[in-house]
Amino acid sequence: MIVYAKQNGIMLYVLQALIFPLRLIIGWGLLVPLSYIIPKDNSIIFITRYSNNFDGNLKYLFLYFTEKKNEYPDIFFLTSDQEIENNLKSNNFPVLFYPKLSSAFRLLRAGTIVVDGNEWIWQFKYYLLFSARKIQVWHGSGMKTIGLLKPEIINLNFIAKFALKVIGNYPYYDLLMLNSKLQENTRAKAFRYKELLINGLPRNDVFFKDNIDPYLVGIDAGVYKKCMQHKNEGSKIIVYCPTHRIPTDKFLSLKDTLDIERLNQFAKDNKLIFVFKYHSKTVEEHTYDLSGQSNILEYDKISDIYPLLGKCDLMITDYSSIFVDYLLLDKPVIFFPFDYSHYVNSERALQFDYEEVTPGKKCFTYDELESELKKTIIDGIDDHRESRQEVLKKFFDTADGKSCDRILQYVRQKTKE
């Protein structure tokens, strides 16, 4: 278990003194040796960051591998969410519920795991899976500092870094997947890894599919259906995807920069539907009250929105990496970083110059946002197509809808060795 402590204005992870010895005794003294003693099989287990969602790269790669049942019959998706377990079972997908004794034993037998973050380690999973082959596909390709490159991690003292190693933070991966040579130069040092694969993102393969019906599991079906109805009636769909923030009074004081009632009236006047999709870590006080707003829908924050993204006509975001994926669709993006100074100075360091990697108008007030929306989505004036292509080339060396294929080739090679 961890608590947050503030040091030099940055939130750091700190171990609780009573839990740390248990990790040494149970984790390193018992489970790690067992992970070597118990024979491995050819099973592949997909473990998302928090084990409470079915979306992102892990979802699409999992669905892809389940289509290869003849070659890889022992494929499992691990979750700690009862609703997800029931949903996957009802769709005849192989699922493991954790923590459960039978699931823990299955982890000890796993030959390969695929993860999309570093948070999968909790609840002693790191020790159970210590000797398994680990593939890191990560969950985004944006501009924020991550992993070992975070300033708060770089500045830790020796004792704190040792503690993180005992916990299993920032594990060693057999394969790290990044999107481009640029990312290799800027992000690879955030991880400890053996091999690197420059690849696309599995979740983006859906953008290249003619039939997306097989991927509609795990979505917000109600909002998706409403959006399709509105689109068939001639409305344009605009998705708003803000990143999460640390709960602070400063953000709350800036939050009302987005005037919900004016936005809804603007949407009604121009036959638009806005879809608000919050980051899964967004706290309730950072969301907006959309009750009574006819043309603004809220998409479930832990549901997969990627099948809907291909249907959207424009994206609004701030610092979220989701816009990088949206560039593959060659549709307009408007940036609404109304709390820019506070965010970059007090919350999260950025790896890139914000202006250089955000190919779209930067709006800091509601009036600016509405004006740009009118210009782009109503009048059809797109001033940023060329810059979108330039940024796309920085973040993706390969964009062909075959990201899952290349990961399968790697697994095939390794399971034969």
C-alpha positions as CSV (number, residue, x, y, z in Angstrom):
1,M,0.0,0.0,0.0
2,I,1.2,3.5,-0.7
3,V,0.3,7.0,0.5
4,Y,1.1,10.3,-1.1
5,A,3.6,12.6,0.4
6,K,4.6,16.0,-0.9
7,Q,8.3,16.9,-1.4
8,N,9.4,20.0,-3.3
9,G,5.9,20.5,-4.5
10,I,5.7,17.1,-6.2
11,M,3.5,14.1,-5.2
12,L,5.7,11.1,-4.4
13,Y,4.9,7.5,-3.7
14,V,5.9,6.5,-0.2
15,L,5.7,3.0,1.3
16,Q,3.8,2.4,4.5
17,A,6.3,1.0,7.0
18,L,4.1,-1.9,8.1
19,I,3.4,-3.2,4.5
20,F,7.0,-3.1,3.3
21,P,8.2,-6.2,5.3
22,L,5.4,-8.2,4.0
23,R,6.5,-7.6,0.4
24,L,10.0,-8.7,1.4
25,I,8.8,-11.9,3.1
26,I,5.8,-13.0,1.1
27,G,6.8,-11.4,-2.2
28,W,10.5,-12.0,-2.5
29,G,10.8,-14.9,0.1
30,L,7.9,-17.0,-1.2
31,L,6.2,-16.0,-4.5
32,V,9.3,-15.1,-6.5
33,P,10.9,-18.5,-5.9
34,L,7.5,-20.2,-6.7
35,S,7.4,-18.3,-10.0
36,Y,10.7,-20.0,-11.0
37,I,9.8,-23.5,-9.6
38,I,6.3,-23.9,-11.1
39,P,6.6,-24.8,-14.8
40,K,5.4,-22.2,-17.4
41,D,3.0,-23.0,-20.2
42,N,2.1,-21.1,-23.4
43,S,-0.7,-19.2,-21.9
44,I,-0.9,-15.4,-22.4
45,I,-2.6,-13.2,-19.8
46,F,-3.7,-9.6,-20.6
47,I,-3.5,-7.3,-17.5
48,T,-4.7,-3.7,-17.7
49,R,-3.3,-1.0,-15.6
50,Y,-5.9,-1.0,-12.8
51,S,-7.7,-4.3,-13.7
52,N,-11.0,-2.5,-13.7
53,N,-11.4,-1.7,-17.4
54,F,-11.8,-3.4,-20.8
55,D,-10.5,-0.9,-23.3
56,G,-7.4,0.5,-25.0
57,N,-4.5,-1.5,-26.4
58,L,-5.1,-4.5,-24.2
59,K,-8.7,-4.9,-25.3
60,Y,-7.9,-4.9,-29.0
61,L,-4.9,-7.2,-28.7
62,F,-6.9,-9.6,-26.5
63,L,-9.7,-9.8,-29.0
64,Y,-7.2,-10.3,-31.8
65,F,-5.5,-13.2,-29.9
66,T,-8.8,-14.8,-29.1
67,E,-9.4,-15.1,-32.9
68,K,-6.2,-17.3,-32.9
69,K,-7.6,-19.9,-30.6
70,N,-6.3,-22.8,-32.7
71,E,-2.7,-21.5,-32.2
72,Y,-3.1,-20.0,-28.7
73,P,-5.9,-21.7,-26.9
74,D,-4.9,-20.4,-23.4
75,I,-5.7,-16.7,-23.6
76,F,-7.1,-14.9,-20.6
77,F,-8.1,-11.4,-19.7
78,L,-7.5,-10.6,-16.0
79,T,-9.9,-8.3,-14.1
80,S,-10.8,-7.3,-10.6
81,D,-14.2,-5.9,-11.7
82,Q,-17.2,-8.2,-11.3
83,E,-19.2,-6.4,-14.0
84,I,-16.4,-6.8,-16.5
85,E,-16.0,-10.5,-15.6
86,N,-19.7,-11.1,-16.2
87,N,-19.7,-9.1,-19.4
88,L,-16.7,-11.0,-20.8
89,K,-18.2,-14.4,-19.7
90,S,-21.5,-13.6,-21.3
91,N,-19.7,-12.9,-24.6
92,N,-17.8,-16.2,-24.2
93,F,-14.4,-14.6,-23.6
94,P,-11.9,-16.3,-21.3
95,V,-11.5,-14.2,-18.2
96,L,-9.8,-14.5,-14.8
97,F,-11.0,-12.8,-11.7
98,Y,-8.3,-11.5,-9.3
99,P,-7.6,-11.9,-6.4
100,K,-8.8,-15.5,-6.5
101,L,-6.6,-18.5,-5.5
102,S,-7.2,-20.3,-8.9
103,S,-6.3,-17.1,-10.7
104,A,-3.1,-16.7,-8.6
105,F,-2.0,-20.2,-9.6
106,R,-2.8,-19.4,-13.2
107,L,-0.5,-16.4,-13.0
108,L,2.3,-18.6,-11.7
109,R,1.9,-20.8,-14.8
110,A,1.7,-18.0,-17.3
111,G,4.3,-18.0,-20.0
112,T,3.6,-14.5,-21.2
113,I,1.8,-11.4,-19.9
114,V,0.8,-8.3,-21.9
115,V,0.4,-5.0,-20.0
116,D,-0.4,-1.4,-20.8
117,G,1.1,0.4,-17.9
118,N,3.2,-0.2,-14.7
119,E,0.3,-0.3,-12.2
120,W,-0.5,-4.0,-13.0
121,I,2.1,-4.9,-10.3
122,W,-0.2,-4.4,-7.3
123,Q,-1.8,-7.1,-5.1
124,F,1.4,-9.2,-5.4
125,K,1.0,-9.8,-9.1
126,Y,4.5,-8.6,-9.7
127,Y,6.0,-11.4,-7.6
128,L,3.6,-14.1,-9.0
129,L,4.7,-13.1,-12.5
130,F,8.3,-12.4,-11.8
131,S,9.7,-15.1,-14.3
132,A,7.0,-14.7,-16.9
133,R,7.8,-13.1,-20.3
134,K,6.5,-9.5,-20.1
135,I,5.3,-7.4,-23.0
136,Q,4.7,-3.6,-22.4
137,V,2.4,-2.0,-25.1
138,W,1.7,1.1,-22.9
139,H,-1.5,3.1,-23.0
140,G,-0.7,6.3,-24.8
141,S,1.8,8.1,-27.0
142,G,1.4,11.7,-25.9
143,M,3.5,14.5,-24.5
144,K,3.7,13.9,-20.8
145,T,6.7,12.6,-19.0
146,I,6.2,8.9,-17.9
147,G,7.9,6.2,-15.9
148,L,11.5,6.6,-15.0
149,L,11.6,10.0,-16.7
150,K,9.2,11.6,-14.3
151,P,11.1,14.3,-12.3
152,E,9.8,13.0,-9.0
153,I,11.3,9.6,-9.8
154,I,14.6,10.9,-11.1
155,N,15.1,13.0,-7.9
156,L,14.5,10.1,-5.5
157,N,17.3,9.1,-3.1
158,F,18.9,5.7,-3.0
159,I,16.6,4.3,-0.3
160,A,13.4,5.4,-2.1
161,K,14.6,3.9,-5.4
162,F,15.5,0.6,-3.5
163,A,12.0,0.6,-2.0
164,L,10.4,1.0,-5.5
165,K,12.4,-2.0,-6.7
166,V,11.2,-4.1,-3.9
167,I,7.6,-3.2,-4.7
168,G,8.2,-3.9,-8.4
169,N,7.6,-0.4,-9.7
170,Y,9.0,0.0,-13.2
171,P,9.6,-3.7,-13.9
172,Y,12.0,-5.2,-16.5
173,Y,10.2,-5.9,-19.8
174,D,11.2,-8.5,-22.4
175,L,9.5,-6.3,-25.1
176,L,8.7,-2.7,-25.1
177,M,6.5,-1.3,-27.9
178,L,6.7,2.3,-29.0
179,N,5.3,4.1,-32.1
180,S,8.2,5.8,-33.7
181,K,11.9,6.5,-33.7
182,L,11.1,9.9,-32.1
183,Q,9.6,8.0,-29.2
184,E,12.5,5.7,-29.0
185,N,14.7,8.7,-28.5
186,T,12.4,10.5,-26.0
187,R,10.5,7.7,-24.2
188,A,12.5,4.5,-24.2
189,K,14.5,5.6,-21.2
190,A,11.3,5.6,-19.2
191,F,11.4,1.8,-19.1
192,R,13.8,-1.0,-18.3
193,Y,13.6,-3.5,-21.3
194,K,15.4,-6.0,-23.4
195,E,13.9,-5.6,-26.9
196,L,12.1,-2.7,-28.6
197,L,9.5,-2.9,-31.3
198,I,8.5,0.1,-33.3
199,N,4.9,-0.5,-34.0
200,G,1.5,1.1,-34.1
201,L,-1.0,0.9,-31.3
202,P,-3.4,-2.2,-31.2
203,R,-6.3,0.1,-30.3
204,N,-5.9,2.0,-33.5
205,D,-6.3,-1.0,-35.7
206,V,-10.0,-0.5,-35.3
207,F,-9.8,2.6,-37.4
208,F,-8.8,0.5,-40.4
209,K,-11.6,-2.0,-40.1
210,D,-14.6,-2.0,-42.4
211,N,-16.7,-3.9,-39.9
212,I,-16.3,-2.7,-36.3
213,D,-19.1,-4.8,-34.8
214,P,-16.8,-7.4,-33.2
215,Y,-15.2,-4.5,-31.2
216,L,-18.3,-3.1,-29.7
217,V,-17.9,-5.1,-26.5
218,G,-16.9,-2.9,-23.6
219,I,-18.3,0.3,-25.0
220,D,-20.9,2.7,-23.6
221,A,-23.6,1.1,-25.8
222,G,-26.3,3.6,-24.8
223,V,-24.4,6.7,-25.8
224,Y,-22.9,5.0,-28.9
225,K,-26.4,4.1,-30.1
226,K,-27.7,7.7,-29.5
227,C,-24.7,9.1,-31.4
228,M,-25.4,6.8,-34.4
229,Q,-29.0,7.9,-34.4
230,H,-28.1,11.6,-34.3
231,K,-25.5,11.1,-37.1
232,N,-28.0,9.3,-39.3
233,E,-30.3,12.3,-38.8
234,G,-27.6,14.7,-40.0
235,S,-26.0,15.8,-36.8
236,K,-22.2,16.2,-36.5
237,I,-20.5,14.5,-33.5
238,I,-17.9,16.3,-31.5
239,V,-16.0,14.5,-28.7
240,Y,-14.4,16.3,-25.8
241,C,-11.6,14.3,-24.1
242,P,-9.9,16.2,-21.3
243,T,-7.1,14.6,-19.3
244,H,-7.4,14.2,-15.5
245,R,-6.1,16.7,-13.0
246,I,-5.0,16.6,-9.4
247,P,-7.9,17.8,-7.2
248,T,-7.0,21.4,-6.5
249,D,-8.8,24.6,-5.8
250,K,-7.0,26.2,-8.7
251,F,-8.5,23.8,-11.3
252,L,-12.0,24.2,-9.7
253,S,-11.7,28.0,-10.1
254,L,-10.9,27.6,-13.8
255,K,-13.3,24.8,-14.5
256,D,-16.2,27.1,-15.4
257,T,-14.2,28.5,-18.3
258,L,-16.3,25.9,-20.2
259,D,-19.8,27.4,-20.2
260,I,-22.0,24.3,-20.4
261,E,-25.3,26.0,-21.1
262,R,-23.9,28.2,-23.9
263,L,-22.2,25.1,-25.4
264,N,-25.5,23.2,-25.4
265,Q,-27.3,26.1,-27.0
266,F,-24.6,26.4,-29.6
267,A,-25.0,22.7,-30.3
268,K,-28.8,23.0,-30.7
269,D,-28.5,26.0,-33.1
270,N,-26.0,24.1,-35.3
271,K,-27.2,20.5,-35.2
272,L,-24.2,19.3,-33.2
273,I,-23.9,16.6,-30.5
274,F,-21.1,16.9,-28.0
275,V,-19.8,13.8,-26.2
276,F,-17.9,14.2,-23.0
277,K,-15.4,11.4,-22.4
278,Y,-13.4,11.9,-19.2
279,H,-10.2,10.2,-18.3
280,S,-10.8,7.1,-16.1
281,K,-9.0,8.8,-13.2
282,T,-11.1,12.0,-13.3
283,V,-12.6,12.7,-9.9
284,E,-16.3,13.5,-9.7
285,E,-15.9,17.2,-8.7
286,H,-14.0,17.7,-12.0
287,T,-16.9,16.6,-14.1
288,Y,-19.7,18.9,-15.3
289,D,-23.4,18.7,-14.5
290,L,-25.0,17.8,-17.8
291,S,-28.5,17.2,-16.6
292,G,-31.0,18.9,-18.8
293,Q,-28.5,19.5,-21.6
294,S,-30.2,18.1,-24.7
295,N,-27.2,18.1,-27.0
296,I,-24.4,17.0,-24.6
297,L,-23.9,13.4,-23.7
298,E,-21.6,11.9,-21.1
299,Y,-19.7,8.7,-22.2
300,D,-18.9,6.3,-19.4
301,K,-15.4,7.1,-18.4
302,I,-14.1,3.6,-18.0
303,S,-15.7,2.3,-21.3
304,D,-14.0,2.1,-24.6
305,I,-14.6,5.0,-26.9
306,Y,-12.4,4.0,-29.8
307,P,-15.2,2.6,-32.0
308,L,-17.0,5.9,-31.6
309,L,-13.9,8.0,-32.4
310,G,-14.0,6.9,-36.0
311,K,-17.6,8.4,-36.3
312,C,-16.7,11.7,-34.7
313,D,-16.2,14.8,-36.8
314,L,-13.9,16.8,-34.5
315,M,-12.1,16.3,-31.2
316,I,-11.6,18.8,-28.4
317,T,-8.9,18.0,-25.8
318,D,-6.1,19.6,-23.8
319,Y,-3.1,17.5,-22.8
320,S,-4.5,14.0,-23.4
321,S,-2.6,11.6,-25.7
322,I,-5.8,10.5,-27.3
323,F,-5.5,13.3,-29.9
324,V,-2.4,11.6,-31.3
325,D,-4.5,8.6,-32.1
326,Y,-7.2,10.8,-33.6
327,L,-4.6,12.3,-36.0
328,L,-4.8,8.9,-37.9
329,L,-8.3,9.9,-38.9
330,D,-7.2,13.2,-40.4
331,K,-10.0,15.2,-38.7
332,P,-9.7,18.5,-36.9
333,V,-8.6,18.8,-33.3
334,I,-9.1,21.9,-31.2
335,F,-7.1,22.3,-28.0
336,F,-8.7,23.8,-24.9
337,P,-5.9,24.1,-22.3
338,F,-7.6,26.8,-20.2
339,D,-5.4,25.9,-17.2
340,Y,-2.2,25.6,-19.1
341,S,0.1,27.6,-16.7
342,H,-1.2,25.8,-13.7
343,Y,-1.0,22.4,-15.3
344,V,2.5,22.5,-16.7
345,N,4.0,24.3,-13.7
346,S,2.2,22.5,-10.8
347,E,0.9,19.2,-12.0
348,R,2.7,17.4,-14.9
349,A,5.9,17.9,-16.8
350,L,5.7,17.7,-20.6
351,Q,8.3,15.9,-22.8
352,F,7.7,18.1,-25.8
353,D,7.1,21.7,-26.6
354,Y,3.3,22.0,-26.4
355,E,3.0,24.3,-29.4
356,E,5.1,22.0,-31.6
357,V,3.1,18.8,-31.0
358,T,-0.5,20.1,-30.8
359,P,-1.7,20.7,-34.4
360,G,-4.7,22.8,-33.9
361,K,-6.0,26.1,-32.5
362,K,-5.3,26.8,-28.8
363,C,-8.4,28.2,-27.1
364,F,-8.1,29.6,-23.6
365,T,-11.6,31.1,-23.2
366,Y,-15.1,29.9,-24.0
367,D,-15.5,32.6,-26.6
368,E,-12.4,31.5,-28.4
369,L,-13.6,27.9,-28.3
370,E,-17.0,28.6,-29.8
371,S,-15.4,30.9,-32.5
372,E,-13.1,28.1,-33.6
373,L,-15.8,25.5,-33.5
374,K,-17.9,27.7,-35.8
375,K,-15.0,28.2,-38.2
376,T,-14.0,24.6,-38.3
377,I,-17.1,22.5,-38.0
378,I,-19.8,24.9,-39.3
379,D,-17.9,26.8,-42.0
380,G,-15.7,23.9,-42.9
381,I,-12.4,25.9,-42.7
382,D,-9.5,23.5,-41.7
383,D,-6.3,25.5,-41.3
384,H,-4.3,22.7,-39.6
385,R,-4.4,19.7,-42.0
386,E,-0.8,20.0,-43.0
387,S,0.5,20.4,-39.4
388,R,-1.6,17.4,-38.3
389,Q,0.3,15.3,-40.9
390,E,3.6,16.6,-39.7
391,V,2.9,15.7,-36.1
392,L,1.4,12.4,-37.1
393,K,4.7,11.5,-38.8
394,K,6.6,12.3,-35.5
395,F,4.5,9.9,-33.4
396,F,3.8,7.1,-35.9
397,D,6.4,5.5,-38.1
398,T,3.8,2.8,-39.1
399,A,0.1,3.3,-39.4
400,D,-1.4,0.5,-41.3
401,G,-3.9,-1.3,-39.0
402,K,-1.5,-4.3,-38.5
403,S,-0.1,-3.5,-35.0
404,C,-1.6,-6.7,-33.6
405,D,-0.1,-8.8,-36.4
406,R,3.4,-7.7,-35.5
407,I,3.0,-8.5,-31.8
408,L,1.7,-11.9,-32.8
409,Q,4.9,-12.5,-34.9
410,Y,7.0,-11.6,-31.8
411,V,5.1,-14.0,-29.6
412,R,5.3,-16.8,-32.2
413,Q,9.1,-16.4,-32.4
414,K,9.6,-16.4,-28.6
415,T,7.3,-19.4,-27.9
416,K,9.3,-21.4,-30.4
417,E,12.7,-20.6,-28.8
